[in-house]
Amino acid sequence: MKIVIDLKEIIEVAKATDAVGFNTFVEENEIEVEYLEYTVGDENDGVYEVYLFEFDTTIVYINGNYIHNEDLTIC
């Protein structure tokens, strides 16, 4: 039986973990993601950005720190 996870819970996990922890979370919960940008070998080094298909949203970390979507600006 698959555990149902909502977007609110995903955001809470994102805030409480670093990029490595979040990557482990999505893998353990079989959440389908597309890796848009990440550093091979250490997700906490540089930009880690994944798209979550089921939730139609992206999760972004910079150097292991979660960046809220509203904090991102296009230059």
DSSP file (Angstrom, degrees, kcal/mol; ACC not computed):
  #  RESIDUE AA STRUCTURE BP1 BP2  ACC     N-H-->O    O-->H-N    N-H-->O    O-->H-N    TCO  KAPPA ALPHA  PHI   PSI    X-CA   Y-CA   Z-CA
    1    1 A M              0   0    0      0, 0.0     2,-0.3     0, 0.0     0, 0.0   0.000 360.0 360.0 360.0 122.8    0.0    0.0    0.0
    2    2 A K        -     0   0    0      1,-0.1     2,-0.3    28,-0.0    27,-0.1  -0.597 360.0-122.9 -80.2 134.7    1.5    3.3   -1.1
    3    3 A I        -     0   0    0     -2,-0.3     2,-0.5     1,-0.1    -1,-0.1  -0.608  24.5-125.8 -77.1 133.0    1.4    6.1    1.4
    4    4 A V        -     0   0    0     -2,-0.3     2,-0.4     0, 0.0    -1,-0.1  -0.688  29.5-173.6 -83.7 126.3   -0.4    9.2    0.2
    5    5 A I        -     0   0    0     -2,-0.5     2,-0.2    24,-0.1    24,-0.0  -0.963   7.2-153.8-121.4 136.2    1.7   12.4    0.4
    6    6 A D     >  -     0   0    0     -2,-0.4     4,-1.9     1,-0.1     3,-0.2  -0.611  31.6-104.5-106.0 170.8    0.4   15.9   -0.3
    7    7 A L  H  > S+     0   0    0      1,-0.2     4,-2.5     2,-0.2     5,-0.2   0.855 118.0  59.1 -62.2 -36.6    2.3   19.0   -1.5
    8    8 A K  H  > S+     0   0    0      1,-0.2     4,-2.1     2,-0.2    -1,-0.2   0.922 107.3  46.7 -59.2 -44.2    2.1   20.6    2.0
    9    9 A E  H  > S+     0   0    0     -3,-0.2     4,-2.4     2,-0.2    -1,-0.2   0.894 110.4  53.2 -65.3 -39.4    4.0   17.6    3.4
   10   10 A I  H  X S+     0   0    0     -4,-1.9     4,-2.6     1,-0.2    -2,-0.2   0.919 108.9  49.0 -61.6 -43.5    6.6   17.7    0.6
   11   11 A I  H  X S+     0   0    0     -4,-2.5     4,-2.4     2,-0.2    -1,-0.2   0.903 110.1  51.6 -63.1 -41.6    7.2   21.4    1.3
   12   12 A E  H  X S+     0   0    0     -4,-2.1     4,-1.6     2,-0.2    -1,-0.2   0.906 111.2  47.1 -62.3 -41.5    7.7   20.7    5.0
   13   13 A V  H  X S+     0   0    0     -4,-2.4     4,-1.1     2,-0.2    -2,-0.2   0.919 110.8  52.8 -64.6 -42.8   10.2   17.9    4.2
   14   14 A A  H  < S+     0   0    0     -4,-2.6     3,-0.5     1,-0.2    52,-0.2   0.900 110.6  47.0 -59.5 -42.0   12.0   20.3    1.8
   15   15 A K  H  < S+     0   0    0     -4,-2.4    -1,-0.2     1,-0.2    -2,-0.2   0.833 114.4  47.5 -67.3 -32.7   12.3   23.0    4.5
   16   16 A A  H  < S+     0   0    0     -4,-1.6     2,-0.3    -5,-0.2    -1,-0.2   0.545 112.3  48.9 -90.2  -8.1   13.5   20.5    7.1
   17   17 A T  S  < S-     0   0    0     -4,-1.1    49,-0.3    -3,-0.5     2,-0.1  -0.767  75.5-118.3-125.8 170.0   16.2   18.7    5.0
   18   18 A D     >  -     0   0    0     -2,-0.3     4,-2.4    47,-0.1     5,-0.2  -0.397  49.4 -87.5 -93.1-177.7   19.1   19.5    2.8
   19   19 A A  H  > S+     0   0    0      1,-0.2     4,-2.5     2,-0.2     5,-0.2   0.880 128.7  51.9 -62.4 -39.0   19.1   18.5   -0.9
   20   20 A V  H  > S+     0   0    0      1,-0.2     4,-2.1     2,-0.2    -1,-0.2   0.929 111.6  47.3 -62.6 -45.1   20.6   15.0   -0.1
   21   21 A G  H  > S+     0   0    0      1,-0.2     4,-2.1     2,-0.2    -2,-0.2   0.883 112.3  49.3 -63.5 -39.7   17.9   14.4    2.5
   22   22 A F  H  X S+     0   0    0     -4,-2.4     4,-2.4     2,-0.2     5,-0.2   0.903 108.8  52.5 -68.1 -40.0   15.2   15.5    0.1
   23   23 A N  H  X S+     0   0    0     -4,-2.5     4,-2.0     1,-0.2    -2,-0.2   0.906 110.0  49.0 -61.2 -41.2   16.5   13.3   -2.7
   24   24 A T  H  X S+     0   0    0     -4,-2.1     4,-2.9     1,-0.2     5,-0.2   0.909 109.1  54.2 -62.2 -42.7   16.5   10.3   -0.3
   25   25 A F  H  X S+     0   0    0     -4,-2.1     4,-1.9     1,-0.2    -2,-0.2   0.923 109.5  45.5 -58.0 -48.2   12.9   11.2    0.6
   26   26 A V  H  <>S+     0   0    0     -4,-2.4     5,-2.5     1,-0.2    -1,-0.2   0.885 114.6  48.7 -67.8 -36.0   11.6   11.2   -3.0
   27   27 A E  H ><5S+     0   0    0     -4,-2.0     3,-1.2    -5,-0.2    -2,-0.2   0.943 112.2  47.5 -66.4 -46.4   13.4    8.0   -3.7
   28   28 A E  H 3<5S+     0   0    0     -4,-2.9    -2,-0.2     1,-0.3    -1,-0.2   0.820 116.7  43.8 -64.6 -30.9   12.1    6.2   -0.6
   29   29 A N  T 3<5S-     0   0    0     -4,-1.9    -1,-0.3    -5,-0.2    -2,-0.2   0.299 108.5-124.1 -98.0   8.8    8.5    7.4   -1.3
   30   30 A E  T < 5 +     0   0    0     -3,-1.2     2,-0.5     1,-0.2    -3,-0.2   0.861  47.1 169.1  51.5  43.4    8.7    6.6   -5.0
   31   31 A I      < -     0   0    0     -5,-2.5     2,-0.4    -6,-0.2    -1,-0.2  -0.767  36.1-123.4 -86.5 124.2    7.8   10.2   -6.0
   32   32 A E        +     0   0    0     -2,-0.5    21,-1.2    20,-0.0    22,-0.4  -0.539  41.4 169.7 -74.1 124.2    8.4   10.6   -9.7
   33   33 A V  E     -A   52   0A   0     -2,-0.4     2,-0.5    19,-0.2    19,-0.2  -0.914  31.9-142.1-130.9 157.9   10.8   13.5  -10.4
   34   34 A E  E     -A   51   0A   0     17,-2.0    17,-2.5    -2,-0.3     2,-0.8  -0.993  25.3-132.1-116.2 124.9   12.7   14.9  -13.3
   35   35 A Y  E     +A   50   0A   0     -2,-0.5    15,-0.2    15,-0.2     3,-0.2  -0.671  29.3 174.1 -79.4 111.2   16.2   16.2  -12.4
   36   36 A L  E     -     0   0A   0     13,-2.1     2,-0.3    -2,-0.8    14,-0.2   0.861  69.0  -8.6 -85.0 -39.7   16.5   19.6  -14.0
   37   37 A E  E    S+A   49   0A   0     12,-1.8    12,-3.7     2,-0.0    -1,-0.3  -0.923  74.1 140.0-160.1 132.6   19.8   20.5  -12.4
   38   38 A Y        -     0   0    0     -2,-0.3     2,-0.6    10,-0.3    10,-0.2  -0.969  47.8-105.6-166.4 160.1   22.1   18.9   -9.8
   39   39 A T    >   -     0   0    0     -2,-0.3     3,-0.9     3,-0.2     6,-0.2  -0.834  39.2-124.2 -94.1 120.1   25.7   18.2   -9.0
   40   40 A V  T 3  S+     0   0    0     -2,-0.6    -1,-0.0     1,-0.2    -2,-0.0  -0.415  93.2  17.1 -64.2 132.3   26.6   14.6   -9.5
   41   41 A G  T 3  S+     0   0    0     -2,-0.1     2,-0.3     2,-0.0    -1,-0.2  -0.096 131.1  38.9  98.6 -35.7   28.1   13.1   -6.4
   42   42 A D    X   -     0   0    0     -3,-0.9     3,-2.0     3,-0.2    -3,-0.2  -0.750  56.2-170.7-151.6  98.8   26.9   15.7   -3.9
   43   43 A E  T 3  S+     0   0    0      1,-0.3    21,-0.4    -2,-0.3    20,-0.2   0.693  87.9  65.2 -62.7 -17.6   23.5   17.3   -4.3
   44   44 A N  T 3  S+     0   0    0     19,-0.2     2,-0.7    20,-0.1    -1,-0.3   0.388  84.0  84.7 -86.3   4.5   24.4   19.9   -1.6
   45   45 A D  S <  S-     0   0    0     -3,-2.0     2,-0.3    -6,-0.2    -3,-0.2  -0.891 105.2 -29.4-110.2 103.2   27.1   21.4   -3.8
   46   46 A G  S    S-     0   0    0     -2,-0.7    17,-3.4    -8,-0.1    18,-0.5  -0.689 112.0  -8.1  94.8-147.5   25.6   24.0   -6.2
   47   47 A V  E     - B   0  62A   0     -2,-0.3     2,-0.5    15,-0.2    15,-0.2  -0.745  50.9-174.9 -95.9 133.7   22.1   23.9   -7.5
   48   48 A Y  E     + B   0  61A   0     13,-2.7    13,-2.6    -2,-0.4     2,-0.4  -0.977  15.2 167.0-124.8 114.1   19.7   21.0   -7.0
   49   49 A E  E     +AB  37  60A   0    -12,-3.7   -13,-2.1    -2,-0.5   -12,-1.8  -0.989   6.6 176.3-134.9 125.8   16.4   21.4   -8.8
   50   50 A V  E     -AB  35  59A   0      9,-2.2     9,-2.5    -2,-0.4     2,-0.5  -0.958  22.9-138.6-128.4 147.7   13.8   18.7   -9.4
   51   51 A Y  E     -AB  34  58A   0    -17,-2.5   -17,-2.0    -2,-0.4     2,-0.8  -0.913  13.7-148.2-103.2 128.0   10.4   18.8  -11.0
   52   52 A L  E >>> -AB  33  57A   0      5,-3.3     5,-1.3    -2,-0.5     4,-1.1  -0.859   7.3-163.3 -99.2 107.0    7.7   16.7   -9.2
   53   53 A F  G >45S+     0   0    0    -21,-1.2     3,-0.9    -2,-0.8    -1,-0.2   0.917  85.3  52.2 -55.9 -51.4    5.3   15.5  -11.9
   54   54 A E  G 345S+     0   0    0    -22,-0.4    -1,-0.2     1,-0.3   -21,-0.1   0.770 120.1  34.7 -60.6 -27.6    2.4   14.5   -9.6
   55   55 A F  G <45S-     0   0    0     -3,-0.7    -1,-0.3     2,-0.2    -2,-0.2   0.432  98.5-132.6-108.8  -2.5    2.4   18.0   -8.0
   56   56 A D  T <<5 +     0   0    0     -4,-1.1     2,-0.3    -3,-0.9    -3,-0.2   0.912  68.8 108.1  48.6  51.6    3.4   20.1  -11.0
   57   57 A T  E   < -B   52   0A   0     -5,-1.3    -5,-3.3     2,-0.0     2,-0.3  -0.961  61.8-126.9-148.7 163.5    6.0   22.0   -9.0
   58   58 A T  E     -B   51   0A   0     -2,-0.3     2,-0.4    -7,-0.2    -7,-0.2  -0.862   9.5-151.9-113.7 152.3    9.7   22.3   -8.7
   59   59 A I  E     -B   50   0A   0     -9,-2.5    -9,-2.2    -2,-0.3     2,-0.4  -0.991  18.4-168.4-120.5 130.6   11.9   22.0   -5.6
   60   60 A V  E     +BC  49  67A   0      7,-0.6     7,-3.1    -2,-0.4     2,-0.4  -0.966  11.9 179.1-127.5 136.1   15.1   24.0   -5.5
   61   61 A Y  E     -BC  48  66A   0    -13,-2.6   -13,-2.7    -2,-0.4     2,-0.5  -0.978  11.7-158.8-126.5 144.0   18.1   23.9   -3.2
   62   62 A I  E >  S-BC  47  65A   0      3,-2.4     3,-1.8    -2,-0.4   -15,-0.2  -0.986  82.3 -17.4-123.5 120.5   21.2   26.0   -3.5
   63   63 A N  T 3  S-     0   0    0    -17,-3.4   -19,-0.2    -2,-0.5   -18,-0.1   0.865 131.5 -50.2  50.6  41.3   24.3   24.7   -1.7
   64   64 A G  T 3  S+     0   0    0    -18,-0.5     2,-0.5   -21,-0.4    -1,-0.3   0.386 113.4 118.1  85.7  -3.4   22.0   22.4    0.3
   65   65 A N  E <   -C   62   0A   0     -3,-1.8    -3,-2.4   -47,-0.1    -1,-0.2  -0.861  66.8-120.5-103.4 127.1   19.6   25.2    1.4
   66   66 A Y  E     -C   61   0A   0     -2,-0.5     2,-0.5   -49,-0.3    -5,-0.3  -0.391  23.0-155.2 -63.1 134.8   15.9   25.0    0.3
   67   67 A I  E     -C   60   0A   0     -7,-3.1    -7,-0.6    -2,-0.1     2,-0.1  -0.968  14.7-131.0-115.5 118.4   14.8   28.0   -1.7
   68   68 A H    >>  -     0   0    0     -2,-0.5     3,-2.2     1,-0.1     4,-0.5  -0.416  21.7-119.3 -66.6 141.0   11.1   28.8   -1.6
   69   69 A N  G >4 S+     0   0    0      1,-0.3     3,-1.2     2,-0.2    -1,-0.1   0.836 113.8  55.2 -53.1 -38.1    9.6   29.3   -5.1
   70   70 A E  G 34 S+     0   0    0      1,-0.2    -1,-0.3     3,-0.0    -2,-0.1   0.675  99.9  62.3 -71.6 -14.7    8.5   32.8   -4.3
   71   71 A D  G <4 S+     0   0    0     -3,-2.2     2,-0.4     2,-0.0    -1,-0.2   0.605  84.7  93.9 -83.8 -11.5   12.2   33.6   -3.4
   72   72 A L    <<  -     0   0    0     -3,-1.2     2,-0.4    -4,-0.5    -5,-0.0  -0.652  56.8-173.1 -82.8 134.9   13.4   32.9   -6.9
   73   73 A T        -     0   0    0     -2,-0.4     2,-0.6     0, 0.0    -2,-0.0  -0.960  22.7-129.2-127.3 147.5   13.6   35.8   -9.3
   74   74 A I              0   0    0     -2,-0.4    -2,-0.0     1,-0.1     0, 0.0  -0.850 360.0 360.0 -95.7 123.3   14.3   35.9  -13.0
   75   75 A C              0   0    0     -2,-0.6    -1,-0.1     0, 0.0     0, 0.0   0.442 360.0 360.0 -86.8 360.0   17.1   38.4  -13.8
